[in-house]
Amino acid sequence: MFHQIEQWFNVLQELGYFAGFIILYLRAIVPVLPLTLYVIMNVHAYGFLIGTGISWLGIVSGTYTVFYICRKFVNAHFMQKIRERKSVKKLTHFIDRQGIVPIFILMCFPFTPNTLVNFVASLSHIKAKYYFLILLISKLISITFLAVMGKEVTTFLTHPIRAIALILVTVALWFIGKRVEKHFMGADEE
């Protein structure tokens, strides 16, 4: 199993930095792809700093592309139908009222549904340049956490105390993220 994982890292390394960028760019566009796995792959293939940087640039570029496209089509018929949904109205109104802080906090957590936050932000009245700044900083925090977690994955067997601490921090962040998400986005679903 470890040999097969090592082969994937080698393939990614051989393809170059652009491949690492593209997988995170595509992950931002297609949110069902595993973000954590791709960040870990980049960190192990290119090293901690370069892997984190490539992952960060890829996810920021892809997320902002989706934001920009949604913003351009905000007046299209299908977008208006989505915009009229009660939950979407509630979220866009909340963002328009509260400003950029809730978006920043939500996007800092790696386990928040960033696609939903991104989509709702595109429907709100937030200025694109402010959203881009929020995205840059929040995704740096989120991706750096995932990169640290990914770097430590290989030490699970050799340093079990570190592994347990990492698991506890991850679970705590997941619970905190869910509470923050519930607070800012509400528990109502359609």
C-alpha positions in Angstrom: 0.0 0.0 0.0 2.8 2.5 0.9 4.6 1.6 -2.3 1.5 2.5 -4.3 1.1 5.8 -2.5 4.8 6.5 -3.1 4.2 5.9 -6.8 1.4 8.5 -6.9 3.7 11.1 -5.3 6.4 10.2 -7.9 3.9 10.6 -10.8 2.8 14.0 -9.4 6.4 15.1 -9.0 7.2 14.0 -12.6 4.3 16.0 -14.0 5.6 19.1 -12.3 4.1 22.0 -10.3 1.4 22.7 -12.8 -0.2 19.3 -12.1 -0.4 20.0 -8.4 -2.0 23.4 -9.2 -4.5 22.0 -11.6 -5.8 19.3 -9.2 -6.6 21.9 -6.6 -8.0 24.3 -9.2 -10.3 21.6 -10.4 -11.2 20.6 -6.8 -12.5 24.2 -6.2 -14.7 23.9 -9.3 -15.8 20.3 -8.6 -16.3 20.2 -4.8 -16.8 16.5 -4.5 -13.1 15.9 -5.1 -11.1 15.3 -1.8 -9.4 18.5 -0.8 -7.4 17.0 2.0 -6.0 14.2 -0.1 -4.9 16.6 -2.8 -3.2 18.9 -0.4 -1.4 16.0 1.2 -0.3 14.8 -2.2 1.1 18.2 -3.1 2.9 18.5 0.3 4.5 15.0 -0.1 5.3 15.5 -3.8 6.8 19.0 -3.7 7.8 19.6 -0.1 6.0 21.5 2.6 6.4 25.1 1.5 6.1 24.5 -2.3 3.3 22.0 -1.9 1.4 24.3 0.4 1.9 27.3 -1.9 0.8 25.3 -5.0 -2.3 24.0 -3.2 -3.2 27.5 -1.9 -2.8 29.1 -5.4 -4.8 26.4 -7.0 -7.7 26.5 -4.5 -7.8 30.3 -4.5 -7.8 30.5 -8.3 -10.5 27.9 -8.7 -12.7 29.3 -6.0 -12.4 32.8 -7.3 -13.2 31.6 -10.9 -16.4 30.0 -9.6 -17.2 33.3 -7.7 -16.5 35.4 -10.8 -18.6 33.1 -13.1 -21.5 33.1 -10.6 -21.3 36.9 -10.3 -21.4 37.3 -14.1 -24.5 35.2 -14.4 -26.3 36.6 -11.3 -29.1 38.0 -13.3 -29.6 34.9 -15.4 -33.0 33.2 -15.1 -31.7 30.0 -13.4 -29.6 32.1 -10.9 -32.7 34.2 -10.1 -34.6 31.0 -9.3 -31.8 29.9 -6.9 -31.6 33.4 -5.4 -35.3 33.3 -4.6 -35.0 30.2 -2.4 -35.7 31.0 1.2 -32.4 29.7 2.6 -30.3 31.5 -0.1 -32.2 34.7 0.6 -31.5 34.4 4.3 -27.8 33.8 3.7 -27.3 36.6 1.2 -29.2 39.0 3.5 -27.0 37.9 6.4 -23.8 38.5 4.4 -25.0 41.9 3.2 -25.8 42.9 6.8 -22.8 41.4 8.6 -20.1 42.0 6.0 -17.0 40.1 5.3 -16.1 38.8 8.8 -18.5 35.7 8.8 -17.3 34.7 5.3 -13.7 35.0 6.4 -14.3 32.9 9.5 -16.3 30.2 7.6 -13.6 29.9 4.9 -10.8 29.5 7.4 -12.2 26.2 8.5 -11.2 23.4 6.1 -14.4 21.4 6.8 -16.9 24.2 6.0 -18.9 23.8 2.8 -16.9 26.5 1.0 -18.7 25.9 -2.3 -21.9 27.1 -0.6 -20.2 30.0 1.0 -18.6 31.0 -2.3 -21.9 30.7 -4.2 -23.8 32.8 -1.6 -21.0 35.4 -1.5 -21.3 35.7 -5.3 -25.0 36.5 -4.9 -24.4 39.1 -2.2 -23.4 42.7 -2.6 -19.8 42.1 -1.4 -17.2 43.8 -3.6 -15.1 41.3 -5.7 -11.8 42.8 -4.5 -12.7 42.4 -0.8 -13.9 38.9 -1.4 -10.6 38.1 -3.2 -8.6 39.4 -0.2 -10.8 37.3 2.2 -10.2 34.3 0.0 -6.4 34.8 -0.1 -6.0 35.0 3.7 -8.7 32.5 4.8 -7.5 29.8 2.3 -3.9 30.3 3.4 -5.0 29.5 6.9 -7.1 26.5 5.8 -4.6 25.0 3.4 -1.7 25.5 5.8 -3.6 23.5 8.4 -4.3 20.7 5.9 -0.6 20.8 4.8 0.6 20.5 8.4 -1.9 17.6 8.9 -0.7 16.0 5.7 2.9 16.3 6.6 2.3 14.6 9.9 0.4 11.7 8.3 3.6 9.8 7.8 4.5 10.1 11.5 1.4 8.3 12.7 3.2 5.0 13.2 6.5 6.4 14.4 5.1 9.1 16.8 1.7 7.9 18.1 1.4 10.8 20.6 1.7 13.3 17.8 -0.8 11.4 15.8 -3.3 11.4 18.7 -2.8 15.1 19.2 -3.3 15.8 15.5 -6.5 13.7 15.5 -7.8 15.6 18.5 -7.0 19.0 17.0 -8.7 18.0 13.7 -11.8 16.7 15.5 -12.0 19.8 17.7 -11.6 22.1 14.6 -14.3 20.1 12.8 -16.7 20.6 15.8 -15.8 24.3 16.1 -16.3 24.7 12.4 -19.7 23.1 12.5 -20.8 25.3 15.4 -19.5 28.4 13.6 -21.2 27.3 10.4 -24.5 26.7 12.2 -24.2 30.1 13.9 -23.5 32.1 10.7 -25.5 30.0 8.2 -28.4 28.9 10.4 -29.8 25.4 10.9 -32.7 25.8 8.5 -32.5 23.8 5.3 -35.0 23.6 2.5 
